[in-house]
Amino acid sequence: MASQIAVKARRGSLSLFRITFAFALSFVTLTILGVPSADARPVQASIVVDAATGEVLSASNADTSTYPASLTKMMTLYLLFEAMQDRRVKLTDTITFSKTAAGKAATNLNVRGGDRISVETAILALVVRSANDAATAIAEHLGGTEAGFARLMTNKAQMLGMSRTTFRNANGLPDAKQRTTARDMATLSVALIRDFPEYYGYFKRTSFKYRGVTFRGHNKLLKSFKGYDGIKTGYIRASGFNLASSAERDGRRLVVVVLGGTSPSMRDRKVADLLTSGFKSQRGTGTLIVERAIIANNTSEAGGGGLYTNGGIVTVSDSTLSGNHAHDGGGIDNNGAADSIGLRPRFTLANSTLISNTSEAGGGGMTSGGDSQLAITDSRF
């Protein structure tokens, strides 16, 4: 009996050795293939952007590198929309699934190699179903191979100013070298809205039918948040729950990106909270034009005795500011904005005179800070 126990123990040890060795080999293989570590902790990051001005209203870890997951498909769609806009591709064109595309892991459309879908169905498959097989099929249709298309994606990202983003595939499935930031995903979201207004409406869709099956989307805020109209959800274990989103109220559009949520509901609550607070903020959202004005003998305990601006697009022309006093910028305090996406705040001063303005700190005539684009022509201080 003791002998049998000893034999079983040795066999158990051998099995344990095999399991341990196999696990170690799997880990090495995963590392070589570039799959994110299973115990990688998702980065929690967020950013809120005014889509019209590019002003960043709030940000947390916005430049920290993480995994985009299925937010990747926004760039796949960007390049597809670009091809459609250039008339290289039509909505009614068909896309054929290779065996490679058809074999992509869920979520997918459960197609086979050789199956075909229309371009419009492919768009809906990405937006609503987040279908990995359809994303790869689009990549092969436009770029020949998914690897070649991923290089096009990365090049386009650089052109859009997404300096911290690298794409390795078209669908967002795990790859250790496929990285992005919340800021870059906001940049991409703004670009989709700005560059393809004729196609942006697809992101409102909550369901679509394919082969008699109704597929429903994961973007629950489309039905619960006033003014919400897209854009894309994403998840892999290493990224956590991601959401790039946009909403419009009273003519003002915000883009919010939340990365690394611990659950879909937590992520959605965070997005809703950020959108709500963003719409309450009115900083730097409008356009101010001052023409042929005289602004004189005003005082301010803070900034801008004559004029204070904080982002947005401001033009002062053919005007005179005199005898104004403030702690900063006696005549004008152009605070600009801390940072911005897509479009920086602009301040233009032309054919104007700033005289006899005083300040306790800097800029008796004018101070300018933040990230504002400043242009002064034919003016006198």
C-alpha positions as CSV (number, residue, x, y, z in Angstrom):
1,M,0.0,0.0,0.0
2,A,2.8,2.3,0.9
3,S,4.5,1.5,-2.4
4,Q,1.4,2.4,-4.3
5,I,1.1,5.7,-2.5
6,A,4.7,6.5,-3.3
7,V,4.2,5.6,-7.0
8,K,1.1,7.8,-7.1
9,A,3.0,10.6,-5.4
10,R,5.8,10.4,-8.0
11,R,3.4,10.3,-10.8
12,G,1.6,13.3,-9.3
13,S,5.0,15.1,-9.1
14,L,5.7,14.3,-12.7
15,S,2.3,15.6,-13.7
16,L,2.9,18.7,-11.7
17,F,6.3,19.1,-13.4
18,R,4.7,18.8,-16.8
19,I,2.0,21.3,-16.0
20,T,4.5,23.7,-14.6
21,F,6.8,23.3,-17.6
22,A,3.9,23.7,-20.0
23,F,2.8,26.9,-18.2
24,A,6.3,28.3,-18.3
25,L,6.5,27.4,-22.0
26,S,3.2,29.0,-22.7
27,F,4.3,32.2,-20.9
28,V,7.5,32.3,-23.0
29,T,5.4,31.8,-26.1
30,L,3.0,34.5,-25.2
31,T,5.9,36.9,-24.5
32,I,7.5,36.1,-27.8
33,L,4.2,36.6,-29.7
34,G,3.7,39.9,-27.9
35,V,0.5,39.1,-26.0
36,P,0.0,41.3,-22.9
37,S,0.7,39.6,-19.6
38,A,-2.5,38.1,-18.0
39,D,-1.8,39.8,-14.7
40,A,-1.3,43.2,-16.3
41,R,-3.2,45.9,-14.4
42,P,-5.5,48.1,-16.5
43,V,-4.6,51.8,-16.5
44,Q,-7.5,54.0,-15.4
45,A,-7.5,57.2,-17.5
46,S,-10.0,59.8,-18.7
47,I,-10.2,63.0,-20.7
48,V,-13.0,65.4,-21.5
49,V,-12.7,67.5,-24.7
50,D,-14.8,70.3,-26.3
51,A,-15.1,69.0,-29.8
52,A,-15.4,72.4,-31.4
53,T,-12.5,74.1,-29.8
54,G,-10.3,71.2,-28.8
55,E,-10.2,72.5,-25.3
56,V,-9.4,69.8,-22.6
57,L,-11.9,70.4,-19.8
58,S,-10.5,67.7,-17.5
59,A,-8.0,64.9,-17.7
60,S,-6.6,62.1,-15.6
61,N,-3.6,60.0,-16.7
62,A,-4.5,61.1,-20.2
63,D,-1.0,60.5,-21.6
64,T,-0.4,57.2,-19.9
65,S,0.2,54.3,-22.3
66,T,-2.3,51.5,-22.3
67,Y,-4.2,49.1,-24.6
68,P,-7.0,50.4,-26.9
69,A,-8.8,47.1,-27.2
70,S,-11.7,47.5,-29.6
71,L,-11.3,51.3,-29.7
72,T,-8.8,50.2,-32.3
73,K,-11.8,49.7,-34.7
74,M,-12.4,53.4,-34.7
75,M,-9.2,53.8,-36.8
76,T,-10.2,50.9,-39.0
77,L,-13.4,52.7,-39.7
78,Y,-11.6,56.0,-40.2
79,L,-9.6,54.5,-43.0
80,L,-12.7,52.8,-44.4
81,F,-14.6,56.1,-44.3
82,E,-11.7,57.9,-46.0
83,A,-11.7,55.3,-48.8
84,M,-15.5,55.8,-49.2
85,Q,-15.1,59.6,-49.2
86,D,-12.4,59.3,-51.9
87,R,-14.8,57.0,-53.9
88,R,-12.4,54.1,-53.8
89,V,-15.0,52.1,-51.9
90,K,-18.8,52.1,-52.0
91,L,-21.4,51.1,-49.4
92,T,-22.7,48.4,-51.8
93,D,-19.2,46.9,-52.5
94,T,-18.6,43.4,-51.0
95,I,-15.8,42.3,-48.7
96,T,-14.7,38.7,-48.8
97,F,-13.5,36.9,-45.6
98,S,-10.2,35.1,-45.9
99,K,-9.7,32.0,-43.7
100,T,-7.5,34.1,-41.5
101,A,-10.2,36.8,-41.1
102,A,-13.0,34.2,-40.5
103,G,-10.8,32.5,-37.8
104,K,-10.5,35.5,-35.6
105,A,-11.6,35.1,-32.0
106,A,-14.9,36.4,-30.6
107,T,-16.7,38.6,-30.8
108,N,-17.4,37.9,-34.4
109,L,-20.1,37.2,-37.0
110,N,-19.3,33.4,-37.2
111,V,-18.6,33.5,-40.9
112,R,-16.5,31.1,-43.0
113,G,-13.7,31.7,-45.3
114,G,-15.1,32.8,-48.7
115,D,-18.2,34.4,-47.2
116,R,-19.0,37.9,-48.3
117,I,-20.7,41.0,-46.7
118,S,-21.4,44.5,-48.0
119,V,-19.3,47.4,-46.8
120,E,-22.3,48.8,-45.0
121,T,-22.8,45.5,-43.1
122,A,-19.1,45.5,-42.2
123,I,-19.5,49.0,-40.8
124,L,-22.4,47.9,-38.6
125,A,-20.5,44.8,-37.6
126,L,-17.7,46.9,-36.2
127,V,-19.9,49.6,-34.6
128,V,-22.6,47.4,-33.1
129,R,-21.1,43.9,-32.8
130,S,-17.5,44.9,-32.5
131,A,-16.8,41.9,-34.8
132,N,-13.1,41.0,-34.9
133,D,-13.5,38.9,-38.1
134,A,-15.1,41.8,-39.9
135,A,-12.3,44.2,-38.8
136,T,-9.6,41.9,-40.2
137,A,-11.6,41.5,-43.5
138,I,-11.8,45.3,-43.9
139,A,-8.1,45.5,-43.2
140,E,-7.3,42.9,-45.9
141,H,-9.7,44.5,-48.3
142,L,-8.0,47.9,-48.0
143,G,-4.5,47.0,-47.2
144,G,-3.8,43.6,-48.7
145,T,-2.7,42.1,-45.3
146,E,-3.7,43.0,-41.8
147,A,-0.1,43.8,-40.9
148,G,0.2,46.2,-43.9
149,F,-3.1,47.8,-42.9
150,A,-1.9,48.2,-39.3
151,R,1.1,50.2,-40.7
152,L,-1.4,52.5,-42.5
153,M,-3.3,52.9,-39.3
154,T,-0.2,53.9,-37.4
155,N,0.8,56.4,-40.1
156,K,-2.7,57.9,-40.1
157,A,-2.5,58.2,-36.3
158,Q,0.7,60.1,-36.6
159,M,-0.8,62.4,-39.2
160,L,-3.7,63.1,-36.8
161,G,-1.4,64.0,-34.0
162,M,-1.8,60.7,-32.1
163,S,1.9,60.6,-31.2
164,R,1.6,57.9,-28.5
165,T,-0.3,55.4,-30.6
166,T,0.9,52.3,-32.4
167,F,-1.4,49.8,-34.1
168,R,-0.5,46.1,-34.8
169,N,-3.9,44.8,-35.9
170,A,-7.3,46.1,-37.0
171,N,-9.5,44.7,-34.3
172,G,-7.8,45.4,-31.0
173,L,-7.2,41.8,-30.0
174,P,-4.3,41.5,-27.5
175,D,-0.9,42.6,-28.7
176,A,1.7,44.0,-26.3
177,K,2.9,46.6,-28.9
178,Q,-0.6,47.9,-29.7
179,R,-0.7,51.0,-27.4
180,T,-2.5,54.3,-27.1
181,T,-3.6,56.9,-24.6
182,A,-6.8,58.5,-23.6
183,R,-5.7,61.8,-25.2
184,D,-5.0,60.0,-28.5
185,M,-8.3,58.2,-28.5
186,A,-10.0,61.6,-28.0
187,T,-8.1,63.0,-30.9
188,L,-9.3,60.1,-33.1
189,S,-12.9,60.5,-31.9
190,V,-12.9,64.2,-32.7
191,A,-11.4,63.5,-36.1
192,L,-14.1,61.0,-36.9
193,I,-16.8,63.5,-36.0
194,R,-15.1,66.3,-37.8
195,D,-14.0,64.5,-41.0
196,F,-16.9,62.2,-41.7
197,P,-20.2,63.9,-40.6
198,E,-21.9,61.9,-43.4
199,Y,-20.9,58.6,-41.8
200,Y,-20.8,59.5,-38.1
201,G,-24.5,58.6,-37.8
202,Y,-23.6,54.9,-37.9
203,F,-22.3,55.2,-34.3
204,K,-25.8,55.8,-33.1
205,R,-27.0,52.3,-34.1
206,T,-27.8,50.0,-31.3
207,S,-28.6,46.9,-33.4
208,F,-28.5,45.3,-36.8
209,K,-29.5,42.1,-38.5
210,Y,-27.3,39.7,-40.4
211,R,-28.5,36.4,-41.8
212,G,-31.6,36.6,-39.7
213,V,-29.8,37.2,-36.4
214,T,-30.2,40.5,-34.6
215,F,-27.0,41.7,-33.0
216,R,-27.3,44.3,-30.2
217,G,-24.6,46.7,-29.2
218,H,-22.8,47.2,-25.9
219,N,-23.0,51.0,-25.8
220,K,-25.8,51.4,-23.2
221,L,-25.5,55.1,-22.9
222,L,-27.1,55.5,-26.3
223,K,-30.4,54.8,-24.6
224,S,-29.9,56.4,-21.2
225,F,-28.0,59.7,-21.6
226,K,-29.6,62.8,-23.2
227,G,-27.7,63.9,-26.3
228,Y,-25.4,60.9,-26.4
229,D,-24.7,59.5,-29.9
230,G,-21.6,57.2,-29.9
231,I,-18.8,56.2,-30.3
232,K,-17.1,52.9,-29.4
233,T,-16.7,50.4,-26.5
234,G,-13.7,48.1,-26.0
235,Y,-12.4,45.4,-23.7
236,I,-9.6,43.0,-23.2
237,R,-8.4,41.9,-19.9
238,A,-5.2,44.0,-20.0
239,S,-7.1,47.2,-20.9
240,G,-10.1,47.0,-18.7
241,F,-13.4,48.4,-20.0
242,N,-12.9,51.3,-22.4
243,L,-15.3,53.7,-23.9
244,A,-14.8,56.6,-26.3
245,S,-18.0,58.6,-26.3
246,S,-19.7,61.8,-27.5
247,A,-22.8,63.8,-26.7
248,E,-24.3,67.1,-27.9
249,R,-26.5,69.5,-26.0
250,D,-27.6,72.9,-27.0
251,G,-25.3,72.9,-29.9
252,R,-22.2,72.0,-27.8
253,R,-20.5,68.7,-28.4
254,L,-18.2,67.0,-25.9
255,V,-16.0,64.0,-26.4
256,V,-15.2,61.8,-23.3
257,V,-12.8,58.9,-23.2
258,V,-12.6,56.6,-20.2
259,L,-10.1,53.7,-20.2
260,G,-9.5,50.9,-17.7
261,G,-13.0,50.6,-16.1
262,T,-13.4,47.8,-13.7
263,S,-16.8,46.9,-15.2
264,P,-19.1,48.1,-18.0
265,S,-21.4,49.8,-15.4
266,M,-18.6,51.6,-13.6
267,R,-17.2,52.8,-17.0
268,D,-20.6,54.0,-18.1
269,R,-21.2,55.9,-14.8
270,K,-17.8,57.6,-15.1
271,V,-18.5,58.7,-18.7
272,A,-22.0,60.0,-17.7
273,D,-20.6,61.9,-14.8
274,L,-17.8,63.5,-16.9
275,L,-20.3,64.4,-19.6
276,T,-22.6,66.0,-17.1
277,S,-19.9,68.1,-15.4
278,G,-18.5,69.0,-18.8
279,F,-21.7,70.4,-20.0
280,K,-22.0,72.5,-16.9
281,S,-18.6,74.0,-17.6
282,Q,-18.7,77.0,-19.9
283,R,-15.0,77.7,-20.0
284,G,-13.6,78.6,-23.4
285,T,-16.5,77.3,-25.5
286,G,-17.5,80.3,-27.5
287,T,-16.3,83.0,-29.9
288,L,-15.7,86.6,-28.8
289,I,-15.3,89.4,-31.3
290,V,-14.5,92.9,-30.1
291,E,-14.5,95.6,-32.9
292,R,-14.1,99.3,-32.8
293,A,-14.5,99.4,-29.0
294,I,-13.1,101.6,-26.3
295,I,-12.5,99.8,-23.0
296,A,-11.2,102.2,-20.3
297,N,-10.7,102.7,-16.6
298,N,-11.8,99.2,-15.5
299,T,-10.2,97.3,-12.5
300,S,-10.0,93.7,-11.6
301,E,-8.6,92.0,-8.5
302,A,-7.6,89.0,-10.6
303,G,-6.8,89.1,-14.3
304,G,-7.8,91.3,-17.2
305,G,-8.8,94.7,-16.0
306,G,-10.0,95.5,-19.5
307,L,-10.6,92.1,-21.0
308,Y,-10.2,88.5,-19.6
309,T,-10.4,85.5,-21.9
310,N,-10.0,81.8,-21.0
311,G,-9.9,79.7,-24.2
312,G,-12.2,79.8,-27.2
313,I,-11.6,82.0,-30.2
314,V,-11.2,85.7,-29.5
315,T,-10.6,88.6,-31.9
316,V,-10.0,92.2,-30.9
317,S,-9.6,94.7,-33.7
318,D,-9.7,98.5,-34.2
319,S,-10.1,99.0,-30.5
320,T,-8.5,101.0,-27.6
321,L,-7.9,99.7,-24.1
322,S,-6.7,102.4,-21.7
323,G,-6.5,103.2,-18.0
324,N,-7.4,99.6,-16.9
325,H,-5.9,97.9,-13.8
326,A,-5.6,94.3,-12.7
327,H,-3.4,91.9,-10.7
328,D,-2.4,90.2,-14.0
329,G,-2.8,91.7,-17.5
330,G,-4.0,95.3,-16.8
331,G,-5.4,95.7,-20.3
332,I,-5.9,92.1,-21.4
333,D,-5.4,88.7,-19.7
334,N,-5.5,86.0,-22.3
335,N,-5.4,82.9,-20.1
336,G,-5.7,80.5,-23.1
337,A,-6.2,76.9,-22.1
338,A,-4.1,74.3,-20.3
339,D,-4.2,72.1,-23.3
340,S,-6.4,71.2,-26.2
341,I,-7.3,68.5,-28.8
342,G,-7.6,69.1,-32.5
343,L,-7.9,72.9,-32.4
344,R,-6.0,75.2,-30.0
345,P,-7.7,78.4,-28.6
346,R,-6.9,81.4,-30.7
347,F,-6.4,85.1,-29.7
348,T,-6.0,87.7,-32.4
349,L,-5.2,91.4,-31.7
350,A,-5.2,93.7,-34.7
351,N,-5.1,97.5,-35.3
352,S,-5.6,98.2,-31.6
353,T,-4.0,100.4,-28.9
354,L,-3.3,99.4,-25.3
355,I,-2.0,102.4,-23.3
356,S,-1.7,103.4,-19.6
357,N,-2.9,100.0,-18.3
358,T,-1.3,98.8,-15.1
359,S,-0.8,95.5,-13.4
360,E,0.5,94.4,-9.9
361,A,2.1,91.3,-11.4
362,G,2.9,90.7,-15.1
363,G,1.8,92.4,-18.3
364,G,0.6,95.9,-17.7
365,G,-0.7,96.0,-21.2
366,M,-1.4,92.3,-21.8
367,T,-0.5,88.8,-20.5
368,S,-1.0,85.6,-22.5
369,G,-0.6,82.1,-21.1
370,G,-1.8,78.5,-21.6
371,D,-1.7,76.9,-25.0
372,S,-3.3,79.7,-27.0
373,Q,-2.3,80.6,-30.5
374,L,-1.5,84.4,-30.3
375,A,-1.3,86.8,-33.2
376,I,-0.7,90.6,-32.8
377,T,-0.6,92.8,-35.8
378,D,-0.5,96.6,-36.3
379,S,-1.1,97.3,-32.6
380,R,0.5,99.7,-30.1
381,F,1.2,99.2,-26.4
